[in-house]
Amino acid sequence: MILNQQKLTESLAGRFELTYLGHWSFAEMESAFGFTAKQYVWFGGYSASAGLINDEKRWKNYVSNALIETSIRKIF
């Protein structure tokens, strides 16, 4: 293993493939996370952030940095 690692000269940092995962429906969020209709309307169908809804400040930070900022960066 060490010999293989010594031969690696090129970093793989920054290499990734984008995969689109759309919003989840209310039925999916309700089934998976127990969302109420009110929670779904407020927090949306972002399954990755569902565990953060009890800490709204952290949820907002996640949405801002992981969803909004990365989408805007693609435009420019």
Buried (B, 14 or more C-beta within 10 A) or exposed (E): EEEEEEEEEEEEEEEEEEEEEEEBEBEBBBEEBEBEEEBBEEBBBBBEBBEBBEEEEEBEEBBEEEBEEEEEEEEE
